[in-house]
């Protein structure tokens, strides 16, 4: 990234949850990249309305592929039903870390956890 922008002065501004920021910061610190944390509105009263507003904004955007009836149908399906998520990757590629992050709790053992035990 530094070579692409021809600078060593890089800062990542992260907007999201504290748990996700801590993961990013750990890696950024190793690479000597500055980070700034902007907390997400985790206690947002009406998350569904906020998600709907973002989807409507996307639908009005410049990308025709995102305006198709299939995208709308898939959005409605995801919004109204539980669905399966399959995580497939090679060994030690971060599958457990991803699952733990998605679930916001340590459900799956990770390589980092195994080294600490």
Buried (B, 14 or more C-beta within 10 A) or exposed (E): EEEEEEEEEBEBEBEEBEEBBEBBBEEBEEEEBEBEBEEBEEEEEEEEEEBEEEBEEEBEEEEEEBEEEEBEEEBEEEEEEEEEEEEEEEEEEBBBBBBBBEEEEEEBEBEEEEEEE
